[in-house]
Amino acid sequence: MKMKRTTVARIFWVGAGVCVIASVLYFMGMIPLPVCSALLVVTFPVTVLSLFFIWMAGESGGDIPFIGY
């Protein structure tokens, strides 16, 4: 699947926002720990992978980024 850098950047910012909001809500006592943990377990890997994809993606058009082994 080919993705543009801007699309992956949007995925990164949404994931980072969800992680930060979930953490803030937990520390304010508005959501319990299991809910915060579930949100972080789902969104953190997506956020990290999209950050790698932004870093490795080319500037032009769609690109298939290679993270490496």
C-alpha positions in Angstrom: 0.0 0.0 0.0 1.4 3.4 -1.0 0.9 6.3 1.3 1.9 9.9 1.1 4.0 11.6 3.8 1.1 13.9 4.7 -1.3 11.0 5.2 1.1 9.2 7.5 1.8 12.4 9.4 -2.0 12.8 10.0 -2.1 9.2 11.4 0.9 10.0 13.6 -0.7 13.2 15.0 -4.0 11.5 15.7 -2.2 8.6 17.5 0.0 11.0 19.5 -3.1 13.0 20.4 -5.0 10.0 21.6 -2.0 8.9 23.7 -1.6 12.3 25.3 -5.3 12.8 25.9 -5.7 9.3 27.5 -2.8 9.9 29.8 -4.0 13.3 30.9 -7.5 12.0 31.5 -6.1 9.1 33.6 -4.0 11.5 35.7 -7.0 13.7 36.2 -9.0 10.7 37.4 -11.6 10.9 34.7 -10.9 7.4 33.2 -9.8 4.2 35.0 -6.4 2.6 34.4 -7.7 -0.3 32.3 -9.3 2.2 29.8 -6.1 4.3 29.6 -4.0 1.1 29.1 -6.3 -0.2 26.4 -6.0 3.1 24.5 -2.3 3.2 24.8 -1.8 -0.4 23.8 -3.7 0.2 20.6 -2.5 3.6 19.6 1.2 3.7 20.7 2.5 1.1 18.2 0.5 2.8 15.4 2.1 6.1 16.4 5.6 4.8 16.5 5.3 3.0 13.2 3.8 6.0 11.5 6.7 8.1 12.9 9.1 5.7 11.2 7.1 5.8 8.0 7.2 9.6 8.0 11.0 9.5 8.5 11.6 7.1 5.7 9.0 8.2 3.2 10.1 10.2 0.1 9.0 13.7 -0.7 7.2 12.9 -4.0 3.9 11.1 -4.4 3.2 7.8 -2.9 6.1 5.8 -1.4 6.6 2.4 0.2 8.9 3.2 3.2 11.4 0.6 4.3 12.1 0.6 8.0 14.8 -2.1 8.0 15.4 -5.1 10.3 
